Amino acid sequence: GRFGLEQLLQVMDQYDCQTLLGLGDLFNVKSQRSDALQLMRRMTEECRRRNYDFYYVQGQHEISEPTLVSTVGGDESCHMHNKTVTIDGIRFHGLDYLNPTQIEEGLRNLPPAEVLCTHQVWCDFMGEDRGHAKMEWVPDCYSMVLTGDFHETKVLDYNHHRRLVSPGSLNIQKINETAAKYVYLLNEDGQ
């Protein structure tokens, strides 16, 4: 937790990044230990101190209203669910985790944008027997889907103009996961 977040801030400083996108499961469960809440509060305070914008969606492990991040971190304007924000000329739309009965309709009815920030269980990563969401349901105007949930770093290209991107988790969640963890830097040109 703490070490991964500190490294993330170091990468942002090193590459002069101004925006952080959290893709859900920023907490493991709805009922949090006080140290996890304090860690998130320190993270949001540090982002404010450095003038970083912090946008996020919720995953299935933390989904609540109001959000846990807004409760410990203040202003909820950074919660992206069903909101579109423009960052460096690119439109990003946020979508919290949706249960399997809602996901197809939720994806098919997205407003126009270039990048979807979400937290879903993708058939494209997990297979038809475990996944619920499908890239074929995402409108063609979206050239990229940035997703949480899948703990591995993986990129799937579709017809060379669409991508499903999973940065993976910031820290080890299961004993059989790789210790190598990554973040993605998104340039103004969408690469």
C-alpha positions in Angstrom: 0.0 0.0 0.0 2.1 2.9 1.3 5.2 2.0 -0.6 3.3 1.6 -3.9 1.6 5.0 -3.5 5.0 6.6 -2.6 6.5 5.2 -5.8 3.5 6.3 -7.8 4.0 9.9 -6.6 7.8 9.7 -7.4 6.9 8.6 -11.0 4.5 11.5 -11.3 7.2 13.9 -10.2 9.8 12.4 -12.4 7.7 12.6 -15.6 5.9 15.9 -14.6 2.5 14.3 -14.6 -0.4 16.4 -13.3 -3.3 13.9 -13.3 -3.7 10.6 -11.5 -6.5 8.2 -12.6 -7.5 5.6 -10.0 -9.2 2.6 -11.6 -11.1 1.2 -8.6 -10.5 -1.1 -5.6 -8.5 1.7 -4.0 -9.7 0.0 -0.9 -10.1 -3.8 -0.4 -13.4 -3.7 1.4 -16.1 -1.3 2.4 -15.3 -1.5 6.1 -11.8 -0.2 6.3 -9.0 -0.3 8.9 -8.1 3.1 10.2 -4.5 2.9 8.7 -5.9 2.3 5.2 -8.2 5.4 5.6 -5.2 7.5 6.9 -3.1 6.3 4.0 -5.7 7.5 1.5 -6.1 10.8 3.3 -2.4 11.3 3.1 -2.4 10.4 -0.6 -5.2 12.9 -1.4 -3.5 15.6 0.7 -0.3 15.0 -1.1 -2.0 15.3 -4.5 -3.5 18.6 -3.5 -0.2 19.9 -2.1 1.5 19.1 -5.4 -1.4 20.5 -7.5 -2.2 17.1 -9.0 -5.7 16.3 -10.2 -6.9 13.0 -8.8 -9.8 11.3 -10.6 -11.1 7.9 -9.7 -13.8 5.3 -10.2 -15.0 2.7 -7.6 -14.5 -1.1 -7.8 -16.7 -3.8 -6.4 -14.7 -4.0 -3.2 -15.3 -0.4 -2.1 -18.4 0.8 -3.8 -20.3 3.1 -1.4 -22.2 6.4 -1.4 -20.6 8.7 -0.4 -17.4 7.2 -1.7 -14.7 6.2 0.8 -12.2 8.4 -1.0 -14.4 11.5 -0.7 -15.1 10.7 2.9 -11.4 10.8 3.8 -10.1 13.0 1.0 -12.6 15.8 0.8 -14.2 17.1 -2.4 -16.0 14.4 -4.3 -15.7 16.3 -7.6 -12.9 13.9 -8.5 -15.2 10.9 -8.5 -15.7 10.2 -12.2 -18.7 7.9 -12.2 -21.0 8.9 -15.1 -18.9 12.1 -15.6 -16.8 13.2 -18.6 -13.7 15.2 -17.9 -11.3 16.7 -20.5 -7.6 16.4 -19.7 -5.1 17.8 -22.2 -7.7 17.8 -24.9 -8.7 14.2 -24.4 -12.2 13.3 -23.1 -12.3 10.7 -20.3 -15.5 9.2 -19.1 -15.7 7.3 -15.8 -17.8 4.3 -14.9 -17.8 2.6 -11.5 -18.1 -1.1 -11.2 -21.5 -2.3 -12.5 -23.0 -5.7 -11.5 -23.3 -8.3 -14.3 -27.0 -7.5 -14.9 -26.2 -3.9 -15.6 -22.9 -3.9 -17.4 -24.1 -4.5 -21.0 -26.6 -1.6 -20.9 -24.1 0.6 -19.0 -21.4 0.1 -21.6 -23.7 0.4 -24.7 -25.1 3.7 -23.4 -21.9 5.6 -22.7 -21.7 9.2 -23.9 -19.1 10.1 -26.5 -15.5 10.3 -25.3 -12.1 8.9 -26.2 -11.1 7.1 -23.1 -13.2 5.1 -20.6 -11.9 4.8 -17.0 -13.7 1.9 -15.3 -13.4 -1.1 -13.1 -15.0 -4.2 -14.6 -14.5 -8.0 -14.9 -13.7 -8.3 -18.6 -14.4 -11.5 -20.7 -11.5 -10.3 -22.9 -9.1 -10.9 -20.0 -10.8 -13.5 -17.8 -12.8 -15.5 -20.4 -16.5 -16.0 -21.0 -16.9 -18.2 -17.9 -15.5 -15.6 -15.4 -15.9 -12.2 -17.1 -19.0 -10.0 -17.4 -18.0 -7.1 -19.6 -17.1 -7.2 -23.3 -15.2 -4.7 -25.4 -17.7 -5.2 -28.2 -20.3 -3.4 -26.1 -18.1 -0.2 -25.8 -19.0 2.4 -28.4 -16.5 2.8 -31.3 -15.7 6.4 -30.3 -13.6 5.0 -27.4 -10.1 4.3 -28.6 -9.0 3.2 -25.1 -10.5 1.5 -22.0 -8.4 1.9 -18.9 -9.6 -0.7 -16.4 -9.1 -1.9 -12.9 -9.9 -5.4 -11.5 -7.5 -7.5 -13.4 -4.4 -7.7 -11.2 -2.0 -8.2 -14.1 -0.5 -5.6 -16.4 -1.9 -6.3 -19.8 -2.8 -4.5 -23.1 -5.1 -5.9 -25.7 -5.2 -4.2 -29.1 -8.4 -4.4 -31.3 -8.0 -3.6 -35.0 -5.0 -1.3 -34.2 -7.3 1.6 -33.1 -8.8 0.4 -29.8 -7.1 -0.8 -26.7 -8.1 -2.5 -23.4 -5.5 -1.5 -20.8 -5.0 -3.0 -17.3 -2.1 -1.5 -15.3 -2.6 -4.2 -12.7 -2.5 -3.7 -9.0 0.0 -1.4 -7.2 0.9 -4.1 -4.6 0.7 -7.9 -4.4 -2.9 -9.1 -3.8 -2.3 -12.9 -4.0 0.7 -15.0 -3.1 1.0 -16.2 -6.8 1.1 -12.7 -8.3 4.3 -11.3 -9.7 6.1 -8.7 -7.5 6.7 -6.5 -10.6 4.1 -3.7 -10.6 3.6 -1.0 -13.2 1.8 2.3 -14.0 1.0 3.7 -17.4 1.8 7.2 -18.5 -0.6 8.6 -21.0 0.7 11.3 -23.4 -1.3 14.1 -24.8 -1.5 12.2 -28.1 -3.3 9.3 -26.4 -0.3 7.0 -26.6 
